[in-house]
């Protein structure tokens, strides 16, 4: 699944570690999400969407690799 997490994080000047801390996950999890190696659980996807003030659909785009 394609996502815009890296771009949104970059717009805020946050490192992967910064985002991980805000989401209460590991930096490795953030990296895996950004590179498309891991699709977050629905609760985590909601946390990401809330943190960035966006809808899940605007961040995660199914069917694009």
PQR file of N, CA, C, O and H, with PARSE charges and radii, in Angstrom:
ATOM      1  N   UNK A   1       0.843  -1.169   0.000 -0.4000 1.5000
ATOM      2  CA  UNK A   1       0.000   0.000   0.000 -0.0000 2.0000
ATOM      3  C   UNK A   1       0.895   1.241   0.000  0.5500 1.7000
ATOM      4  O   UNK A   1       1.817   1.356   0.807 -0.5500 1.4000
ATOM      5  N   UNK A   2       0.613   2.151  -0.902 -0.4000 1.5000
ATOM      6  CA  UNK A   2       1.358   3.410  -0.965 -0.0000 2.0000
ATOM      7  C   UNK A   2       0.863   4.329   0.144  0.5500 1.7000
ATOM      8  O   UNK A   2      -0.311   4.291   0.513 -0.5500 1.4000
ATOM      9  H   UNK A   2      -0.137   2.058  -1.558  0.4000 1.0000
ATOM     10  N   UNK A   3       1.759   5.151   0.670 -0.4000 1.5000
ATOM     11  CA  UNK A   3       1.319   6.114   1.678 -0.0000 2.0000
ATOM     12  C   UNK A   3       2.144   7.387   1.584  0.5500 1.7000
ATOM     13  O   UNK A   3       3.177   7.433   0.917 -0.5500 1.4000
ATOM     14  H   UNK A   3       2.713   5.181   0.370  0.4000 1.0000
ATOM     15  N   UNK A   4       1.667   8.412   2.264 -0.4000 1.5000
ATOM     16  CA  UNK A   4       2.303   9.730   2.243 -0.0000 2.0000
ATOM     17  C   UNK A   4       2.916  10.095   3.594  0.5500 1.7000
ATOM     18  O   UNK A   4       3.113  11.274   3.888 -0.5500 1.4000
ATOM     19  H   UNK A   4       0.828   8.374   2.807  0.4000 1.0000
ATOM     20  N   UNK A   5       3.214   9.099   4.406 -0.4000 1.5000
ATOM     21  CA  UNK A   5       3.730   9.352   5.748 -0.0000 2.0000
ATOM     22  C   UNK A   5       5.067  10.085   5.688  0.5500 1.7000
ATOM     23  O   UNK A   5       5.272  11.050   6.424 -0.5500 1.4000
ATOM     24  H   UNK A   5       3.054   8.142   4.167  0.4000 1.0000
ATOM     25  N   UNK A   6       5.971   9.645   4.832 -0.4000 1.5000
ATOM     26  CA  UNK A   6       7.293  10.285   4.744 -0.0000 2.0000
ATOM     27  C   UNK A   6       7.160  11.759   4.378  0.5500 1.7000
ATOM     28  O   UNK A   6       7.821  12.611   4.973 -0.5500 1.4000
ATOM     29  H   UNK A   6       5.804   8.861   4.234  0.4000 1.0000
ATOM     30  N   UNK A   7       6.307  12.063   3.401 -0.4000 1.5000
ATOM     31  CA  UNK A   7       6.133  13.450   2.979 -0.0000 2.0000
ATOM     32  C   UNK A   7       5.536  14.301   4.095  0.5500 1.7000
ATOM     33  O   UNK A   7       5.982  15.424   4.332 -0.5500 1.4000
ATOM     34  H   UNK A   7       5.770  11.371   2.918  0.4000 1.0000
ATOM     35  N   UNK A   8       4.531  13.768   4.777 -0.4000 1.5000
ATOM     36  CA  UNK A   8       3.887  14.506   5.864 -0.0000 2.0000
ATOM     37  C   UNK A   8       4.860  14.732   7.020  0.5500 1.7000
ATOM     38  O   UNK A   8       4.887  15.806   7.622 -0.5500 1.4000
ATOM     39  H   UNK A   8       4.168  12.856   4.584  0.4000 1.0000
ATOM     40  N   UNK A   9       5.643  13.725   7.314 -0.4000 1.5000
ATOM     41  CA  UNK A   9       6.650  13.851   8.371 -0.0000 2.0000
ATOM     42  C   UNK A   9       7.688  14.903   7.991  0.5500 1.7000
ATOM     43  O   UNK A   9       8.074  15.735   8.812 -0.5500 1.4000
ATOM     44  H   UNK A   9       5.621  12.854   6.824  0.4000 1.0000
ATOM     45  N   UNK A  10       8.131  14.856   6.745 -0.4000 1.5000
ATOM     46  CA  UNK A  10       9.129  15.807   6.266 -0.0000 2.0000
ATOM     47  C   UNK A  10       8.636  17.246   6.289  0.5500 1.7000
ATOM     48  O   UNK A  10       9.399  18.162   6.593 -0.5500 1.4000
ATOM     49  H   UNK A  10       7.817  14.180   6.078  0.4000 1.0000
ATOM     50  N   UNK A  11       7.353  17.449   5.966 -0.4000 1.5000
ATOM     51  CA  UNK A  11       6.774  18.798   5.990 -0.0000 2.0000
ATOM     52  C   UNK A  11       6.860  19.409   7.386  0.5500 1.7000
ATOM     53  O   UNK A  11       6.937  20.629   7.530 -0.5500 1.4000
ATOM     54  H   UNK A  11       6.732  16.704   5.719  0.4000 1.0000
ATOM     55  N   UNK A  12       6.847  18.568   8.405 -0.4000 1.5000
ATOM     56  CA  UNK A  12       6.891  19.050   9.789 -0.0000 2.0000
ATOM     57  C   UNK A  12       8.312  19.087  10.346  0.5500 1.7000
ATOM     58  O   UNK A  12       8.533  19.551  11.464 -0.5500 1.4000
ATOM     59  H   UNK A  12       6.784  17.576   8.288  0.4000 1.0000
ATOM     60  N   UNK A  13       9.268  18.599   9.569 -0.4000 1.5000
ATOM     61  CA  UNK A  13      10.655  18.601  10.019 -0.0000 2.0000
ATOM     62  C   UNK A  13      10.943  17.573  11.098  0.5500 1.7000
ATOM     63  O   UNK A  13      11.893  17.721  11.868 -0.5500 1.4000
ATOM     64  H   UNK A  13       9.088  18.221   8.660  0.4000 1.0000
ATOM     65  N   UNK A  14      10.120  16.527  11.154 -0.4000 1.5000
ATOM     66  CA  UNK A  14      10.289  15.479  12.163 -0.0000 2.0000
ATOM     67  C   UNK A  14      11.179  14.370  11.628  0.5500 1.7000
ATOM     68  O   UNK A  14      11.118  14.028  10.447 -0.5500 1.4000
ATOM     69  H   UNK A  14       9.349  16.407  10.529  0.4000 1.0000
ATOM     70  N   UNK A  15      11.998  13.816  12.496 -0.4000 1.5000
ATOM     71  CA  UNK A  15      12.750  12.608  12.152 -0.0000 2.0000
ATOM     72  C   UNK A  15      11.827  11.402  12.321  0.5500 1.7000
ATOM     73  O   UNK A  15      10.727  11.516  12.861 -0.5500 1.4000
ATOM     74  H   UNK A  15      12.047  14.095  13.455  0.4000 1.0000
ATOM     75  N   UNK A  16      12.292  10.257  11.852 -0.4000 1.5000
ATOM     76  CA  UNK A  16      11.515   9.038  12.078 -0.0000 2.0000
ATOM     77  C   UNK A  16      11.366   8.781  13.568  0.5500 1.7000
ATOM     78  O   UNK A  16      10.321   8.311  14.016 -0.5500 1.4000
ATOM     79  H   UNK A  16      13.186  10.165  11.413  0.4000 1.0000
ATOM     80  N   UNK A  17      12.405   9.085  14.338 -0.4000 1.5000
ATOM     81  CA  UNK A  17      12.342   8.880  15.792 -0.0000 2.0000
ATOM     82  C   UNK A  17      11.310   9.815  16.421  0.5500 1.7000
ATOM     83  O   UNK A  17      10.593   9.418  17.340 -0.5500 1.4000
ATOM     84  H   UNK A  17      13.254   9.467  13.974  0.4000 1.0000
ATOM     85  N   UNK A  18      11.229  11.055  15.931 -0.4000 1.5000
ATOM     86  CA  UNK A  18      10.224  12.001  16.441 -0.0000 2.0000
ATOM     87  C   UNK A  18       8.822  11.458  16.215  0.5500 1.7000
ATOM     88  O   UNK A  18       7.991  11.456  17.123 -0.5500 1.4000
ATOM     89  H   UNK A  18      11.811  11.378  15.184  0.4000 1.0000
ATOM     90  N   UNK A  19       8.566  10.997  14.995 -0.4000 1.5000
ATOM     91  CA  UNK A  19       7.240  10.473  14.670 -0.0000 2.0000
ATOM     92  C   UNK A  19       6.949   9.221  15.489  0.5500 1.7000
ATOM     93  O   UNK A  19       5.842   9.052  16.001 -0.5500 1.4000
ATOM     94  H   UNK A  19       9.241  10.999  14.256  0.4000 1.0000
ATOM     95  N   UNK A  20       7.931   8.356  15.611 -0.4000 1.5000
ATOM     96  CA  UNK A  20       7.753   7.125  16.388 -0.0000 2.0000
ATOM     97  C   UNK A  20       7.353   7.452  17.825  0.5500 1.7000
ATOM     98  O   UNK A  20       6.458   6.820  18.386 -0.5500 1.4000
ATOM     99  H   UNK A  20       8.830   8.494  15.195  0.4000 1.0000
ATOM    100  N   UNK A  21       8.014   8.434  18.411 -0.4000 1.5000
ATOM    101  CA  UNK A  21       7.691   8.813  19.784 -0.0000 2.0000
ATOM    102  C   UNK A  21       6.257   9.326  19.885  0.5500 1.7000
ATOM    103  O   UNK A  21       5.539   8.983  20.823 -0.5500 1.4000
ATOM    104  H   UNK A  21       8.741   8.948  17.956  0.4000 1.0000
ATOM    105  N   UNK A  22       5.844  10.141  18.929 -0.4000 1.5000
ATOM    106  CA  UNK A  22       4.483  10.687  18.937 -0.0000 2.0000
ATOM    107  C   UNK A  22       3.422   9.599  18.773  0.5500 1.7000
ATOM    108  O   UNK A  22       2.303   9.726  19.272 -0.5500 1.4000
ATOM    109  H   UNK A  22       6.428  10.420  18.167  0.4000 1.0000
ATOM    110  N   UNK A  23       3.791   8.522  18.065 -0.4000 1.5000
ATOM    111  CA  UNK A  23       2.844   7.433  17.807 -0.0000 2.0000
ATOM    112  C   UNK A  23       2.993   6.275  18.797  0.5500 1.7000
ATOM    113  O   UNK A  23       2.201   5.333  18.773 -0.5500 1.4000
ATOM    114  H   UNK A  23       4.700   8.418  17.660  0.4000 1.0000
ATOM    115  N   UNK A  24       3.986   6.340  19.652 -0.4000 1.5000
ATOM    116  CA  UNK A  24       4.274   5.264  20.614 -0.0000 2.0000
ATOM    117  C   UNK A  24       4.579   3.944  19.912  0.5500 1.7000
ATOM    118  O   UNK A  24       4.086   2.883  20.294 -0.5500 1.4000
ATOM    119  H   UNK A  24       4.630   7.105  19.672  0.4000 1.0000
ATOM    120  N   UNK A  25       5.414   4.043  18.866 -0.4000 1.5000
ATOM    121  CA  UNK A  25       5.902   2.859  18.156 -0.0000 2.0000
ATOM    122  C   UNK A  25       7.416   3.006  18.007  0.5500 1.7000
ATOM    123  O   UNK A  25       7.975   4.040  18.373 -0.5500 1.4000
ATOM    124  H   UNK A  25       5.814   4.905  18.555  0.4000 1.0000
ATOM    125  N   UNK A  26       8.075   1.994  17.482 -0.4000 1.5000
ATOM    126  CA  UNK A  26       9.519   2.072  17.278 -0.0000 2.0000
ATOM    127  C   UNK A  26       9.841   2.839  15.990  0.5500 1.7000
ATOM    128  O   UNK A  26       9.006   2.966  15.095 -0.5500 1.4000
ATOM    129  H   UNK A  26       7.621   1.154  17.185  0.4000 1.0000
ATOM    130  N   UNK A  27      11.069   3.344  15.927 -0.4000 1.5000
ATOM    131  CA  UNK A  27      11.518   4.004  14.699 -0.0000 2.0000
ATOM    132  C   UNK A  27      11.516   3.011  13.539  0.5500 1.7000
ATOM    133  O   UNK A  27      11.248   3.382  12.397 -0.5500 1.4000
ATOM    134  H   UNK A  27      11.748   3.241  16.655  0.4000 1.0000
ATOM    135  N   UNK A  28      11.816   1.756  13.839 -0.4000 1.5000
ATOM    136  CA  UNK A  28      11.815   0.726  12.797 -0.0000 2.0000
ATOM    137  C   UNK A  28      10.411   0.546  12.213  0.5500 1.7000
ATOM    138  O   UNK A  28      10.264   0.294  11.017 -0.5500 1.4000
ATOM    139  H   UNK A  28      12.034   1.455  14.768  0.4000 1.0000
ATOM    140  N   UNK A  29       9.385   0.674  13.051 -0.4000 1.5000
ATOM    141  CA  UNK A  29       8.011   0.577  12.561 -0.0000 2.0000
ATOM    142  C   UNK A  29       7.705   1.727  11.611  0.5500 1.7000
ATOM    143  O   UNK A  29       7.106   1.521  10.555 -0.5500 1.4000
ATOM    144  H   UNK A  29       9.504   0.879  14.022  0.4000 1.0000
ATOM    145  N   UNK A  30       8.112   2.928  11.980 -0.4000 1.5000
ATOM    146  CA  UNK A  30       7.904   4.087  11.107 -0.0000 2.0000
ATOM    147  C   UNK A  30       8.608   3.870   9.780  0.5500 1.7000
ATOM    148  O   UNK A  30       8.034   4.127   8.722 -0.5500 1.4000
ATOM    149  H   UNK A  30       8.599   3.095  12.838  0.4000 1.0000
ATOM    150  N   UNK A  31       9.855   3.396   9.828 -0.4000 1.5000
ATOM    151  CA  UNK A  31      10.595   3.131   8.604 -0.0000 2.0000
ATOM    152  C   UNK A  31       9.882   2.102   7.739  0.5500 1.7000
ATOM    153  O   UNK A  31       9.770   2.281   6.526 -0.5500 1.4000
ATOM    154  H   UNK A  31      10.321   3.188  10.688  0.4000 1.0000
ATOM    155  N   UNK A  32       9.401   1.032   8.351 -0.4000 1.5000
ATOM    156  CA  UNK A  32       8.716  -0.029   7.597 -0.0000 2.0000
ATOM    157  C   UNK A  32       7.421   0.490   6.963  0.5500 1.7000
ATOM    158  O   UNK A  32       7.086   0.108   5.842 -0.5500 1.4000
ATOM    159  H   UNK A  32       9.492   0.887   9.336  0.4000 1.0000
ATOM    160  N   UNK A  33       6.700   1.351   7.667 -0.4000 1.5000
ATOM    161  CA  UNK A  33       5.480   1.938   7.104 -0.0000 2.0000
ATOM    162  C   UNK A  33       5.839   2.820   5.919  0.5500 1.7000
ATOM    163  O   UNK A  33       5.225   2.718   4.857 -0.5500 1.4000
ATOM    164  H   UNK A  33       6.973   1.662   8.578  0.4000 1.0000
ATOM    165  N   UNK A  34       6.834   3.686   6.097 -0.4000 1.5000
ATOM    166  CA  UNK A  34       7.214   4.618   5.029 -0.0000 2.0000
ATOM    167  C   UNK A  34       7.707   3.909   3.783  0.5500 1.7000
ATOM    168  O   UNK A  34       7.464   4.375   2.670 -0.5500 1.4000
ATOM    169  H   UNK A  34       7.333   3.768   6.960  0.4000 1.0000
ATOM    170  N   UNK A  35       8.392   2.797   3.950 -0.4000 1.5000
ATOM    171  CA  UNK A  35       8.925   2.074   2.790 -0.0000 2.0000
ATOM    172  C   UNK A  35       7.940   1.062   2.213  0.5500 1.7000
ATOM    173  O   UNK A  35       8.247   0.386   1.231 -0.5500 1.4000
ATOM    174  H   UNK A  35       8.589   2.418   4.854  0.4000 1.0000
ATOM    175  N   UNK A  36       6.756   0.956   2.821 -0.4000 1.5000
ATOM    176  CA  UNK A  36       5.741   0.050   2.304 -0.0000 2.0000
ATOM    177  C   UNK A  36       5.950  -1.398   2.675  0.5500 1.7000
ATOM    178  O   UNK A  36       5.283  -2.279   2.132 -0.5500 1.4000
ATOM    179  H   UNK A  36       6.507   1.505   3.618  0.4000 1.0000
ATOM    180  N   UNK A  37       6.868  -1.661   3.595 -0.4000 1.5000
ATOM    181  CA  UNK A  37       7.120  -3.041   4.014 -0.0000 2.0000
ATOM    182  C   UNK A  37       6.135  -3.500   5.082  0.5500 1.7000
ATOM    183  O   UNK A  37       6.038  -4.690   5.380 -0.5500 1.4000
ATOM    184  H   UNK A  37       7.409  -0.945   4.036  0.4000 1.0000
ATOM    185  N   UNK A  38       5.402  -2.543   5.658 -0.4000 1.5000
ATOM    186  CA  UNK A  38       4.466  -2.864   6.737 -0.0000 2.0000
ATOM    187  C   UNK A  38       3.254  -1.964   6.616  0.5500 1.7000
ATOM    188  O   UNK A  38       3.389  -0.743   6.542 -0.5500 1.4000
ATOM    189  H   UNK A  38       5.480  -1.576   5.416  0.4000 1.0000
ATOM    190  N   UNK A  39       2.077  -2.555   6.595 -0.4000 1.5000
ATOM    191  CA  UNK A  39       0.834  -1.790   6.620 -0.0000 2.0000
ATOM    192  C   UNK A  39       0.379  -1.702   8.072  0.5500 1.7000
ATOM    193  O   UNK A  39       0.224  -2.724   8.739 -0.5500 1.4000
ATOM    194  H   UNK A  39       1.967  -3.547   6.655  0.4000 1.0000
ATOM    195  N   UNK A  40       0.167  -0.489   8.559 -0.4000 1.5000
ATOM    196  CA  UNK A  40      -0.194  -0.350   9.973 -0.0000 2.0000
ATOM    197  C   UNK A  40      -1.561  -0.942  10.279  0.5500 1.7000
ATOM    198  O   UNK A  40      -2.421  -1.049   9.405 -0.5500 1.4000
ATOM    199  H   UNK A  40       0.293   0.342   8.017  0.4000 1.0000
ATOM    200  N   UNK A  41      -1.740  -1.322  11.534 -0.4000 1.5000
ATOM    201  CA  UNK A  41      -3.058  -1.761  11.986 -0.0000 2.0000
ATOM    202  C   UNK A  41      -4.038  -0.591  11.848  0.5500 1.7000
ATOM    203  O   UNK A  41      -3.623   0.561  11.719 -0.5500 1.4000
ATOM    204  H   UNK A  41      -1.041  -1.235  12.244  0.4000 1.0000
ATOM    205  N   UNK A  42      -5.307  -0.889  11.875 -0.4000 1.5000
ATOM    206  CA  UNK A  42      -6.306   0.174  11.772 -0.0000 2.0000
ATOM    207  C   UNK A  42      -6.183   1.181  12.918  0.5500 1.7000
ATOM    208  O   UNK A  42      -6.234   2.384  12.662 -0.5500 1.4000
ATOM    209  H   UNK A  42      -5.644  -1.825  11.979  0.4000 1.0000
ATOM    210  N   UNK A  43      -6.023   0.741  14.174 -0.4000 1.5000
ATOM    211  CA  UNK A  43      -5.842   1.730  15.243 -0.0000 2.0000
ATOM    212  C   UNK A  43      -4.622   2.630  15.022  0.5500 1.7000
ATOM    213  O   UNK A  43      -4.684   3.830  15.288 -0.5500 1.4000
ATOM    214  H   UNK A  43      -5.982  -0.237  14.383  0.4000 1.0000
ATOM    215  N   UNK A  44      -3.519   2.061  14.540 -0.4000 1.5000
ATOM    216  CA  UNK A  44      -2.330   2.875  14.281 -0.0000 2.0000
ATOM    217  C   UNK A  44      -2.576   3.813  13.106  0.5500 1.7000
ATOM    218  O   UNK A  44      -2.144   4.965  13.142 -0.5500 1.4000
ATOM    219  H   UNK A  44      -3.469   1.086  14.324  0.4000 1.0000
ATOM    220  N   UNK A  45      -3.256   3.347  12.073 -0.4000 1.5000
ATOM    221  CA  UNK A  45      -3.577   4.214  10.941 -0.0000 2.0000
ATOM    222  C   UNK A  45      -4.429   5.403  11.389  0.5500 1.7000
ATOM    223  O   UNK A  45      -4.228   6.522  10.917 -0.5500 1.4000
ATOM    224  H   UNK A  45      -3.606   2.411  12.044  0.4000 1.0000
ATOM    225  N   UNK A  46      -5.372   5.168  12.293 -0.4000 1.5000
ATOM    226  CA  UNK A  46      -6.176   6.265  12.834 -0.0000 2.0000
ATOM    227  C   UNK A  46      -5.313   7.238  13.628  0.5500 1.7000
ATOM    228  O   UNK A  46      -5.506   8.450  13.533 -0.5500 1.4000
ATOM    229  H   UNK A  46      -5.535   4.259  12.677  0.4000 1.0000
ATOM    230  N   UNK A  47      -4.358   6.723  14.415 -0.4000 1.5000
ATOM    231  CA  UNK A  47      -3.469   7.608  15.180 -0.0000 2.0000
ATOM    232  C   UNK A  47      -2.636   8.477  14.244  0.5500 1.7000
ATOM    233  O   UNK A  47      -2.444   9.668  14.489 -0.5500 1.4000
ATOM    234  H   UNK A  47      -4.201   5.738  14.492  0.4000 1.0000
ATOM    235  N   UNK A  48      -2.144   7.866  13.171 -0.4000 1.5000
ATOM    236  CA  UNK A  48      -1.355   8.609  12.185 -0.0000 2.0000
ATOM    237  C   UNK A  48      -2.215   9.702  11.558  0.5500 1.7000
ATOM    238  O   UNK A  48      -1.786  10.851  11.447 -0.5500 1.4000
ATOM    239  H   UNK A  48      -2.299   6.898  12.972  0.4000 1.0000
ATOM    240  N   UNK A  49      -3.423   9.343  11.151 -0.4000 1.5000
ATOM    241  CA  UNK A  49      -4.323  10.310  10.511 -0.0000 2.0000
ATOM    242  C   UNK A  49      -4.641  11.466  11.458  0.5500 1.7000
ATOM    243  O   UNK A  49      -4.605  12.628  11.053 -0.5500 1.4000
ATOM    244  H   UNK A  49      -3.772   8.410  11.241  0.4000 1.0000
ATOM    245  N   UNK A  50      -4.950  11.156  12.710 -0.4000 1.5000
ATOM    246  CA  UNK A  50      -5.252  12.210  13.689 -0.0000 2.0000
ATOM    247  C   UNK A  50      -4.049  13.119  13.918  0.5500 1.7000
ATOM    248  O   UNK A  50      -4.197  14.338  14.001 -0.5500 1.4000
ATOM    249  H   UNK A  50      -4.980  10.212  13.039  0.4000 1.0000
ATOM    250  N   UNK A  51      -2.866  12.532  14.019 -0.4000 1.5000
ATOM    251  CA  UNK A  51      -1.655  13.301  14.260 -0.0000 2.0000
ATOM    252  C   UNK A  51      -1.414  14.314  13.145  0.5500 1.7000
ATOM    253  O   UNK A  51      -1.009  15.447  13.407 -0.5500 1.4000
ATOM    254  H   UNK A  51      -2.746  11.541  13.951  0.4000 1.0000
ATOM    255  N   UNK A  52      -1.664  13.905  11.901 -0.4000 1.5000
ATOM    256  CA  UNK A  52      -1.431  14.787  10.765 -0.0000 2.0000
ATOM    257  C   UNK A  52      -2.672  15.603  10.374  0.5500 1.7000
ATOM    258  O   UNK A  52      -2.611  16.423   9.459 -0.5500 1.4000
ATOM    259  H   UNK A  52      -1.993  12.985  11.689  0.4000 1.0000
ATOM    260  N   UNK A  53      -3.792  15.377  11.066 -0.4000 1.5000
ATOM    261  CA  UNK A  53      -5.008  16.125  10.759 -0.0000 2.0000
ATOM    262  C   UNK A  53      -5.565  15.822   9.382  0.5500 1.7000
ATOM    263  O   UNK A  53      -6.109  16.699   8.711 -0.5500 1.4000
ATOM    264  H   UNK A  53      -3.842  14.711  11.809  0.4000 1.0000
ATOM    265  N   UNK A  54      -5.426  14.578   8.970 -0.4000 1.5000
ATOM    266  CA  UNK A  54      -5.886  14.142   7.644 -0.0000 2.0000
ATOM    267  C   UNK A  54      -6.785  12.926   7.784  0.5500 1.7000
ATOM    268  O   UNK A  54      -6.854  12.305   8.845 -0.5500 1.4000
ATOM    269  H   UNK A  54      -4.984  13.865   9.515  0.4000 1.0000
ATOM    270  N   UNK A  55      -7.471  12.596   6.699 -0.4000 1.5000
ATOM    271  CA  UNK A  55      -8.240  11.351   6.678 -0.0000 2.0000
ATOM    272  C   UNK A  55      -7.286  10.200   6.366  0.5500 1.7000
ATOM    273  O   UNK A  55      -6.238  10.393   5.751 -0.5500 1.4000
ATOM    274  H   UNK A  55      -7.414  13.100   5.838  0.4000 1.0000
ATOM    275  N   UNK A  56      -7.665   9.015   6.797 -0.4000 1.5000
ATOM    276  CA  UNK A  56      -6.856   7.828   6.480 -0.0000 2.0000
ATOM    277  C   UNK A  56      -6.701   7.693   4.968  0.5500 1.7000
ATOM    278  O   UNK A  56      -5.620   7.374   4.474 -0.5500 1.4000
ATOM    279  H   UNK A  56      -8.517   8.859   7.297  0.4000 1.0000
ATOM    280  N   UNK A  57      -7.791   7.939   4.238 -0.4000 1.5000
ATOM    281  CA  UNK A  57      -7.772   7.770   2.783 -0.0000 2.0000
ATOM    282  C   UNK A  57      -6.814   8.732   2.102  0.5500 1.7000
ATOM    283  O   UNK A  57      -6.316   8.431   1.017 -0.5500 1.4000
ATOM    284  H   UNK A  57      -8.669   8.198   4.640  0.4000 1.0000
ATOM    285  N   UNK A  58      -6.542   9.888   2.714 -0.4000 1.5000
ATOM    286  CA  UNK A  58      -5.617  10.831   2.085 -0.0000 2.0000
ATOM    287  C   UNK A  58      -4.159  10.480   2.384  0.5500 1.7000
ATOM    288  O   UNK A  58      -3.251  11.010   1.744 -0.5500 1.4000
ATOM    289  H   UNK A  58      -6.947  10.132   3.596  0.4000 1.0000
ATOM    290  N   UNK A  59      -3.933   9.600   3.343 -0.4000 1.5000
ATOM    291  CA  UNK A  59      -2.575   9.198   3.695 -0.0000 2.0000
ATOM    292  C   UNK A  59      -2.220   7.843   3.110  0.5500 1.7000
ATOM    293  O   UNK A  59      -1.116   7.657   2.599 -0.5500 1.4000
ATOM    294  H   UNK A  59      -4.671   9.169   3.863  0.4000 1.0000
ATOM    295  N   UNK A  60      -3.147   6.894   3.180 -0.4000 1.5000
ATOM    296  CA  UNK A  60      -2.913   5.535   2.713 -0.0000 2.0000
ATOM    297  C   UNK A  60      -3.728   5.277   1.462  0.5500 1.7000
ATOM    298  O   UNK A  60      -4.946   5.451   1.454 -0.5500 1.4000
ATOM    299  H   UNK A  60      -4.045   7.045   3.595  0.4000 1.0000
ATOM    300  N   UNK A  61      -3.041   4.856   0.395 -0.4000 1.5000
ATOM    301  CA  UNK A  61      -3.687   4.670  -0.900 -0.0000 2.0000
ATOM    302  C   UNK A  61      -3.568   3.211  -1.303  0.5500 1.7000
ATOM    303  O   UNK A  61      -2.505   2.783  -1.752 -0.5500 1.4000
ATOM    304  H   UNK A  61      -2.051   4.715   0.401  0.4000 1.0000
ATOM    305  N   UNK A  62      -4.654   2.425  -1.150 -0.4000 1.5000
ATOM    306  CA  UNK A  62      -4.562   1.003  -1.508 -0.0000 2.0000
ATOM    307  C   UNK A  62      -4.377   0.803  -3.016  0.5500 1.7000
ATOM    308  O   UNK A  62      -4.797   1.621  -3.834 -0.5500 1.4000
ATOM    309  H   UNK A  62      -5.517   2.773  -0.785  0.4000 1.0000
ATOM    310  N   UNK A  63      -3.742  -0.301  -3.341 -0.4000 1.5000
ATOM    311  CA  UNK A  63      -3.613  -0.690  -4.746 -0.0000 2.0000
ATOM    312  C   UNK A  63      -2.457  -0.060  -5.477  0.5500 1.7000
ATOM    313  O   UNK A  63      -2.279  -0.315  -6.668 -0.5500 1.4000
ATOM    314  H   UNK A  63      -3.401  -0.966  -2.677  0.4000 1.0000
ATOM    315  N   UNK A  64      -1.660   0.759  -4.808 -0.4000 1.5000
ATOM    316  CA  UNK A  64      -0.478   1.361  -5.441 -0.0000 2.0000
ATOM    317  C   UNK A  64       0.755   0.858  -4.731  0.5500 1.7000
ATOM    318  O   UNK A  64       0.863   0.969  -3.510 -0.5500 1.4000
ATOM    319  H   UNK A  64      -1.804   0.966  -3.840  0.4000 1.0000
ATOM    320  N   UNK A  65       1.663   0.320  -5.466 -0.4000 1.5000
ATOM    321  CA  UNK A  65       2.932  -0.172  -4.876 -0.0000 2.0000
ATOM    322  C   UNK A  65       4.056   0.726  -5.285  0.5500 1.7000
ATOM    323  O   UNK A  65       5.202   0.495  -4.900 -0.5500 1.4000
ATOM    324  H   UNK A  65       1.576   0.229  -6.458  0.4000 1.0000
TER
END
